Amino acid sequence: MNLQSASKDQLQQWAQQLQSEYETIKAKKLGLDLTRGKPSTEQLSLSDAMDGILKGNYLDASGTDVRNYGGLDGIQAARELGAEMTGVPAANVLAAGNSSLTLMHQAMSIAYLYGLNGPESAWNKQESATVICPVPGYDRHYGVCEHLGIDMVTVGMDQNGPDMDAVEKLIKEDDSIVGLWCVPRFSNPTGVVYSDEVVERIAKLANIANPNFRVFWDNAYAVHALSDDAPQLLNIWQACQAAGTEDSVLQFASTSKITFAGAGVAFMAASDANLKGFKKSLAFMTIGPDKVNQLRHVEFFKADGALTAHMNKHADIIRPRFDSVLRHLEAAFGDNELGTWESAQGGYFISFDTQPGLAKEVVQLAADAGVKLTPAGATFPYGKDPKDSNIRIAPTVPTVEQVDEAMKVFVCCVKLASVKQALTQA
Ligand SMILES: Cc1ncc(COP(=O)(O)O)c(C=O)c1O
C-alpha cells in the first residue's frame, strides 16, 4: 500500500474496502485491551511460591527480626539482590518498599525541596528548575515533574537512546536544567537499549552541568530481556567512576515485573553522598521498609542463577505476544510508510509511530471497534505529542489470541486513518 504514488481512484477504493473491513470488525463488539504495561496473571503466578516461603523464620542472616521496625537501608541480602540488578556494590544500594516510582518521587522531591547535598543545593533555590525528558517516554515520570511544579523540556529518542547532542546543548545553554529522566534498558515505550556511547556521554554530563544536576536512571527493565542475545547495557556506575561523576546519577529498579507488581521490592543505588542526603529526609517518612517482604524475595532468589532462570520463564510467556505484534506490523507496514516501530528485545512495550497527525484518530477508531489503546500523547509531557503520531502498544496482559485479534483491528485502523488522510491531501 503506497499512498504517495496511489491515484485518487485507488485511494477511494482502498478507503471503501477498509471502511467495510472496519465495520465488520465493529459488529463483533470486541472488548480487547492493549493499554496495560503490567504482568499477566500467568506471570504473577510464577512467584506464588514466595507466599509462606519464610515458614515462620523471620530472622535474616544477621539475626535481625525482620518483623520489627528499623533498617532504613533495607536488609543486607536484599541490597545484594539490588546490587545484582543495578551493577552497583550493595553498600551503595538501598532496598525499600514495593515501588521504585515512590523512590523516584521521593528523590526528586528531596532534590527539589531540601537538596541532596545540603539546603543550598535544593532546586527550589533556583529561579526555575527544568528536567530533560527524552520522548517518547514514561508518562509517570512526567507526572512526578508536573506534581512538583518542575518544568520539562523534551529531546528525541533514536535507536541508541536520547539525542545526546540535544541533551548536551540544553545543559550547556540552560542553567535551570537539573535533571534527566532515563529508562536505559528496554525503554518505555521504544524498547531501546542505550548504546555504550550514550551511557558514557550521560556519565560525563556532570562535567558541563549545574552542580545539582542528577540523572534519574530508571532501570525498570534491567533484567527483562526476551532473548539471550538481547543487547546489554553498559554499567553507568562504572562509567561514572571513570569520569569522576558518581554523584550525578541516581539509579532505580524494582522487582515489580519480576515477582508481584504490587508487592515487590524497590531499589535505589547511588553514591554515598546522595544516599546520605536522601536518607536524611527519608528518615522523616518511614522508620524502615517492609523487611518481611525483602526476606521473602531473598529466600525466593537465593539459589545461584535463580533470577535469570525466573526471568527466562517470564520471557517464555511474553515472547509470543511480542512476536504476534511484530508479525502484524511487519506484514502490514514492512514495505510502506504508514508506520514505523522498534522491534523491542525486552521490556513491556512496542512503540508505534503513525504518519503525523493520526495517532489520536487511530486510538479513537480502535476504541470504537472495541480495542483499547494507551491514549495518544501519553508518552509525552503534558500528554501532548507535537506530531500526534506515537502509540504505545502493551501486549503482556491479553492472551496471544487476543493480541492477535487486537492487532488485526489496530492494523485496519492505521490503514483506514492513513488512507483517509491521503484522500484529503490528494
Ligand atoms: C519505566 C518504568 N519505571 C517504573 C515503573 C513502575 O515501577 P514500580 O512498580 O517499581 O513503581 C514502570 C511501570 O510500568 C515503568 O515502566
The ligand as an SDF file (V2000), in Angstrom:
LIG
                    3D

 16 16  0  0  0  0  0  0  0  0999 V2000
    9.8820    2.8190   33.2120 C   0  0  0  0  0  0  0  0  0  0  0  0
    9.1170    2.4160   34.4140 C   0  0  0  0  0  0  0  0  0  0  0  0
    9.5480    2.7870   35.6200 N   0  0  0  0  0  0  0  0  0  0  0  0
    8.8820    2.4710   36.7460 C   0  0  0  0  0  0  0  0  0  0  0  0
    7.7180    1.7480   36.6860 C   0  0  0  0  0  0  0  0  0  0  0  0
    6.9930    1.4270   37.9620 C   0  0  0  0  0  0  0  0  0  0  0  0
    7.8610    0.7670   38.8010 O   0  0  0  0  0  0  0  0  0  0  0  0
    7.4410    0.3340   40.2630 P   0  0  0  0  0  0  0  0  0  0  0  0
    6.3880   -0.6870   40.1470 O   0  0  0  0  0  0  0  0  0  0  0  0
    8.7120   -0.2000   40.8440 O   0  0  0  0  0  0  0  0  0  0  0  0
    6.9720    1.5680   40.9840 O   0  0  0  0  0  0  0  0  0  0  0  0
    7.2230    1.3300   35.4400 C   0  0  0  0  0  0  0  0  0  0  0  0
    5.9580    0.5900   35.3560 C   0  0  0  0  0  0  0  0  0  0  0  0
    5.3710    0.4330   34.3150 O   0  0  0  0  0  0  0  0  0  0  0  0
    7.9420    1.6750   34.2820 C   0  0  0  0  0  0  0  0  0  0  0  0
    7.5270    1.3200   33.0640 O   0  0  0  0  0  0  0  0  0  0  0  0
  1  2  1  0
  2  3  1  0
  2 15  2  0
  3  4  2  0
  4  5  1  0
  5  6  1  0
  5 12  2  0
  6  7  1  0
  7  8  1  0
  8  9  2  0
  8 10  1  0
  8 11  1  0
 12 13  1  0
 12 15  1  0
 13 14  2  0
 15 16  1  0
M  END
$$$$
